[in-house]
């Protein structure tokens, strides 16, 4: 197993209607943990990279109705 962590900004703060989407994301095979920042404006996901790719994780979150945008990571060089 290769544990990887992704961070997402949310397009809007999560509300009560989004709790089902977070719960459903936990049931996706390969996603180990999904948690929301206390300010409800960021999402962090731990997943098994031997089972899923980054685009798979993002697609699963969006499919479950979570309003996310991938944090940009600057490449060195």
N, C-alpha and C positions, 0 to 999 in steps of 0.2 A: 504494500500500500504506500502511495506517495501522497501525503497530506499537503494540500495547498490552501492558502487563504486568499480570498478576493475581497476587495472593498468597493462598495458602490455608494454613490451619492444618490439620494432620492429626488425625483422631480418635484415632489411635494411631501410634506410630513405625512407619515402613516396615520390612519385613523382606525376606528373600530371595524370598519368594513374590510380592512386589509389583513386582519388577524388570521382569517381563513387561508389566505394566500401564503402567509408565513408558515402556518401549520402544514399546509399541503406541500410546501417546498421540502420540508423534513422527510416526506415520504418518497422523494425522488431517490432512486438507487444511486449511491455514490455521494450524495450530499449528507455530510455528517452533522453539521451544525449551522444554523442560521440565527443571527441575533441582530437586534435593532439597537442603535445608540440611544441613550436616554433622551436625547432631544428629538428622537423619531425622524431624523433627517438623513441617517446613514444606515447601511446594512453591511454586515460582514458575514461571509460564508466560508466554512471549511468544507473541503470536498476531497475525494479520492481521485487524483489525477490519472490513476491507472484504469479508472472506470469512466470518467467524464473529461471532456476538454472544457476550456474556458467558455467557448461559444455554447456548449451544451448547458452549462450551468446558467449562463445568462438567459438562454432561451427558456429554460425551465422556470426561472423566476418571473420572466415576463409573461409566460403562459399562465402562471398562477396569479396574474393581475398586479404584480408589484411594480410601481412606477419608478424604475431605476434608470440610472445613467452610469456607465462604467467610468470609474475614476481614471483620468489620463495619467500615464506613467511616462516620464521623460526618459528617453534613451541617452546614455552617456556617449560622448564622442562627437 
